[in-house]
Amino acid sequence: MFAQNALPVTLALDATHVYWSTANGGIYRQAKGGTSPTLVSSGQSIVTNLATDGVALYWGAQTNQIEKMSVSGGVPLALSSAQ
């Protein structure tokens, strides 16, 4: 599952998918039934504390921001940043 995408840095689960981030700034998802992984975002700062509510992904970034993005991908939205 992880070999082609490097090792995960963080993991999150919902009812149907597994999500993970990698050290190279990628965020992936894969159905629990065993489909191929899908890249949902790339070029992220180092992702920490990945979480999901089944609708969106949330994470802390090394840039001191909290980000939000749809579980199917899209443009991340900064929810907060360090002052």
C-alpha positions in Angstrom: 0.0 0.0 0.0 2.7 2.5 0.9 5.7 1.3 -1.1 5.1 3.4 -4.2 4.2 6.6 -2.2 6.9 6.5 0.5 6.2 5.8 4.1 3.4 7.7 5.9 4.1 10.5 8.3 0.6 10.7 9.6 -2.6 8.6 9.3 -6.3 9.3 9.5 -9.3 7.0 9.0 -13.0 7.4 8.2 -15.7 4.9 7.6 -14.6 4.1 4.0 -11.0 5.4 3.5 -7.5 5.6 4.9 -5.6 8.9 4.5 -1.9 9.6 5.0 0.7 12.2 4.4 4.3 11.7 3.3 7.5 13.5 4.0 7.6 14.8 0.5 4.4 16.8 1.0 1.8 14.5 -0.5 -1.6 13.6 1.0 -3.1 10.3 -0.2 -6.3 8.4 0.2 -7.2 4.8 -0.4 -10.5 2.9 0.0 -10.4 0.4 2.9 -11.4 -2.3 0.4 -8.1 -2.1 -1.3 -8.1 0.2 -4.4 -5.0 2.0 -5.7 -3.9 5.0 -3.7 -5.0 8.5 -4.9 -3.0 11.6 -4.5 -5.4 14.3 -3.2 -2.8 17.0 -2.6 0.8 17.6 -3.2 3.4 20.3 -2.3 2.2 20.6 1.3 4.6 21.7 4.1 5.3 18.8 6.4 1.9 17.6 7.6 1.3 16.9 11.3 -1.7 15.6 13.1 -3.9 14.6 10.1 -7.6 14.1 11.0 -10.9 13.7 9.2 -14.6 13.9 9.9 -15.4 12.0 6.7 -16.1 15.2 4.8 -12.9 17.2 5.1 -9.2 16.6 6.1 -7.6 18.8 8.7 -3.9 19.0 9.5 -1.3 21.1 11.1 1.5 22.2 8.9 5.2 22.9 9.7 4.4 26.5 8.7 2.3 26.9 11.9 -1.0 26.8 10.1 -4.1 24.6 10.4 -5.3 23.6 7.0 -8.6 22.1 5.8 -9.4 20.4 2.5 -12.2 18.1 1.0 -11.4 14.4 1.4 -11.6 14.1 -2.4 -8.9 16.8 -2.9 -8.9 20.4 -3.9 -7.3 23.6 -2.7 -6.4 23.6 1.0 -7.9 26.4 3.1 -5.9 27.9 6.0 -8.1 28.0 9.0 -5.5 29.6 11.3 -1.9 30.7 11.3 0.6 31.7 13.8 0.7 35.4 14.6 
